[in-house]
Amino acid sequence: MAAGIAWYQWTQPTFANTYAAEQGQRLDVPLPDGSHLTLDADTRLEVSLYRNRREVRMAHGQAMFNVAPDTAKPFDVLAGPARVTVVGTRFAVRYMKDGADAGTVNVAVEDGRVRVADVTIDARGQPSPQLVELSAGQGVQVSLSGQMSQVSSISPAGIAPWRQGLVRFTNTPLSDAVHELERYHATRLVIRDPEVAALRIGGSYQIGRPDIFARVLPQILPVRLVARDDGSTEVVKAR
C-alpha cells in the first residue's frame, strides 16, 4: 500500500493550471520552473509540471514558449496531431481549430533546438514514426492528418509577429483574413459573396486596427465597401 501511495504521488503534477487569453487580450505567464509563456489572443492551454517532465496541452490558439533548461525534465507541448519536445529554448506554436490553417500545427524556433513528432495513429493502430528536429530559424507544419511539411527557413521577424502587433497573410482567402483579425478586435466587416470571400490577400497588418485594413481593401482587391444601417460594412465586388 505504501508503495502504491508513493507511486501515485510521484505521477501527480506538482503544479497544474489552465490559462486563457480572450479576444484582443495577450497574457504573460511565468511558470514555477522558470519558464515563461506568452499567449496570443483567443488562446487556451493547460500546464502540468511533474517531478520528471513538464507538459502543456494547447486546446486552441498560439503562444510563444521560453523554456527554462532542465535536462532531467523535458518540456512537451501537445497541440492537435503534434508533440513538440524541448529541454530549453524559445519557440512558437500555432494551432487553430478554424480559419485558414484549421487543424494544422505550426512550429517555429527562435533559439535552441526542438523535436517535433506526429502523434496520430495509423490505420493499423500504430503511432506514426514521423519526427523532425528543428534549430533556430527553422519551422515546420503538421497537418490535421499528421503529415509533416518540409522544414523551412524563417527570419526572426517572421516568428510570432503578433508580439509586434502584426498579423501576416500569404495568399490567404479574404474571409479567413477577416476571421483572423476578429481574434483581436471586432472588424464589423461582412462578406456575403463567395467570390469576394475567396479573393486572396497578402501583407502585414496592424492588430486591432480593422479600420485601416478595411480602407486598404479597395486599393489592393477589386472590391468596394458598403456601409449598412446596422453599423457593419459589407465588402462587395467593385462595379
C-alpha positions in Angstrom: 0.0 0.0 0.0 2.8 2.4 0.9 4.5 1.7 -2.5 1.2 2.4 -4.3 0.7 5.7 -2.5 4.3 6.7 -3.3 3.8 5.8 -7.0 0.5 7.8 -7.1 2.2 10.8 -5.5 5.1 10.6 -8.0 2.7 10.5 -11.0 0.7 13.5 -9.9 1.7 17.0 -11.1 3.4 19.3 -8.6 1.7 22.3 -10.4 -1.3 22.4 -12.8 -3.2 25.4 -14.1 -5.3 26.4 -17.1 -4.7 29.7 -18.9 -6.8 31.5 -21.4 -6.4 34.8 -23.3 -9.7 36.2 -24.7 -10.4 38.2 -27.8 -8.0 41.2 -28.0 -6.1 40.0 -24.9 -2.5 38.9 -24.5 -1.4 37.0 -21.4 2.1 36.7 -19.9 2.5 33.6 -17.8 5.6 32.9 -15.6 5.8 29.3 -14.5 7.3 27.9 -11.2 10.1 26.2 -13.1 11.4 29.5 -14.5 9.8 29.1 -18.0 7.7 31.9 -19.4 4.7 31.7 -21.8 3.1 34.4 -23.8 -0.4 33.7 -25.0 -1.8 35.5 -28.0 -5.5 36.4 -28.2 -8.1 33.6 -28.3 -5.7 31.0 -26.9 -6.3 28.4 -24.2 -3.9 25.9 -22.8 -3.3 23.7 -19.8 0.1 23.5 -17.9 1.1 20.5 -15.8 4.5 20.2 -14.1 5.6 16.8 -12.9 8.6 15.6 -11.0 10.2 14.2 -14.1 8.6 16.1 -17.0 6.7 19.3 -18.0 3.7 19.3 -20.2 1.5 21.9 -22.0 -1.7 20.9 -23.8 -2.8 23.6 -26.2 -6.5 23.5 -26.9 -6.5 26.3 -29.4 -4.6 29.4 -30.3 -0.9 30.4 -30.5 1.8 31.1 -27.9 5.5 31.8 -27.5 7.4 29.5 -25.2 10.6 30.5 -23.4 11.6 27.2 -21.7 13.9 27.1 -18.7 16.6 24.4 -19.3 16.3 21.3 -17.3 17.7 18.1 -18.8 16.0 16.0 -16.2 12.6 17.3 -17.1 11.8 17.6 -20.8 9.2 20.1 -21.8 6.4 18.8 -24.1 3.8 20.9 -25.9 0.8 18.8 -27.2 -1.2 20.5 -29.9 -3.5 18.6 -32.2 -1.5 16.0 -34.1 1.9 17.2 -33.0 4.2 16.9 -30.0 6.9 19.4 -29.5 9.7 18.4 -27.1 12.5 20.6 -25.8 14.8 21.0 -22.8 15.4 24.7 -23.0 14.7 27.0 -25.9 12.4 29.7 -27.4 9.8 28.7 -29.9 6.3 29.5 -31.2 3.4 27.1 -31.7 0.2 27.9 -33.5 -2.8 25.5 -33.5 -6.2 26.8 -34.7 -9.4 24.7 -35.0 -10.9 27.1 -37.6 -9.7 29.6 -40.2 -7.1 29.4 -42.9 -5.0 26.8 -41.3 -7.6 24.9 -39.3 -6.2 21.8 -37.7 -2.6 22.5 -38.7 0.1 22.9 -36.2 2.9 25.4 -37.0 6.1 25.3 -35.1 8.9 27.9 -35.4 12.1 28.0 -33.4 13.7 31.3 -32.3 16.5 29.9 -30.2 17.8 26.4 -29.4 16.5 23.1 -30.7 13.2 21.3 -30.6 11.9 17.9 -31.7 8.5 17.8 -33.4 6.7 14.4 -33.7 3.5 13.3 -35.2 1.3 11.7 -32.6 -1.5 10.5 -34.8 -2.3 6.8 -35.1 -2.3 5.0 -38.4 -4.9 2.6 -39.8 -3.2 -0.4 -38.1 -3.4 1.4 -34.7 0.3 2.1 -34.7 1.8 5.5 -33.9 3.3 7.4 -36.8 7.2 7.4 -37.0 7.4 10.9 -38.4 9.8 13.1 -36.4 12.0 16.1 -37.2 14.4 18.2 -35.3 14.4 22.0 -35.8 17.1 24.5 -34.9 16.9 28.3 -34.6 15.4 29.9 -37.7 13.6 26.8 -38.8 9.9 25.9 -38.9 7.6 23.0 -39.9 3.9 22.4 -40.3 2.0 19.3 -39.2 -1.3 18.8 -41.0 -4.5 17.5 -39.3 -3.8 14.1 -40.7 -0.3 14.1 -39.3 1.7 14.8 -42.5 4.8 17.0 -42.0 5.9 19.7 -44.4 9.4 20.2 -45.5 11.5 22.2 -42.9 11.5 25.8 -43.9 13.8 28.8 -43.0 12.1 31.6 -41.1 13.5 35.0 -40.3 13.4 36.2 -36.7 10.8 38.8 -37.7 8.6 36.1 -39.1 8.3 34.2 -35.8 5.1 35.1 -33.9 4.6 38.5 -35.5 1.7 39.1 -33.1 4.3 40.0 -30.5 5.0 43.1 -32.6 1.3 43.8 -33.0 1.2 42.5 -36.6 -0.7 39.7 -38.4 0.7 38.5 -41.7 -1.1 36.9 -44.6 0.3 35.0 -47.6 -2.1 34.2 -50.4 -4.9 34.0 -47.7 -8.6 33.9 -48.6 -10.2 37.3 -47.6 -12.8 35.6 -45.4 -10.0 33.8 -43.5 -8.1 37.0 -43.1 -11.1 38.8 -41.6 -11.7 35.8 -39.3 -8.1 36.0 -38.1 -8.4 39.8 -37.4 -11.6 39.1 -35.4 -9.5 37.2 -32.8 -8.1 40.6 -31.8 -10.9 43.1 -32.4 -14.4 43.2 -33.9 -14.0 44.2 -37.5 -17.7 44.6 -38.3 -16.8 43.6 -41.8 -19.4 41.4 -43.6 -18.7 39.2 -46.7 -21.7 37.5 -48.2 -20.5 37.0 -51.8 -18.5 33.7 -52.1 -16.4 35.1 -54.9 -15.3 38.0 -52.7 -14.7 35.7 -49.7 -12.3 33.6 -52.0 -10.2 36.6 -53.1 -6.6 36.2 -52.0 -4.7 38.7 -49.8 -1.1 39.1 -48.6 0.9 41.5 -46.5 1.2 42.7 -42.9 -1.5 44.5 -41.0 -1.8 46.0 -37.6 -3.6 44.0 -34.9 -6.6 45.9 -33.5 -6.9 48.4 -36.5 -9.6 46.8 -38.7 -10.4 50.3 -39.9 -7.0 50.6 -41.6 -7.4 47.1 -43.0 -10.8 47.9 -44.4 -9.6 51.1 -46.1 -6.8 49.2 -47.8 -9.0 46.5 -49.3 -10.4 48.6 -52.3 -6.8 49.6 -53.1 -5.5 46.0 -53.5 -8.6 44.0 -54.4 -11.4 44.5 -56.9 -13.9 45.3 -54.1 -15.7 48.3 -52.6 -17.1 49.0 -49.1 -20.8 49.5 -48.5 -21.9 50.9 -45.1 -25.0 49.2 -43.7 -27.7 50.6 -41.4 -26.7 48.2 -38.5 -23.2 49.8 -38.4 -21.4 47.0 -40.3 -19.6 47.3 -43.5 -20.1 44.9 -46.4 -17.3 44.1 -48.7 -18.7 43.6 -52.2 -17.4 43.3 -55.8 -16.3 46.5 -57.4 -18.6 47.5 -60.3 
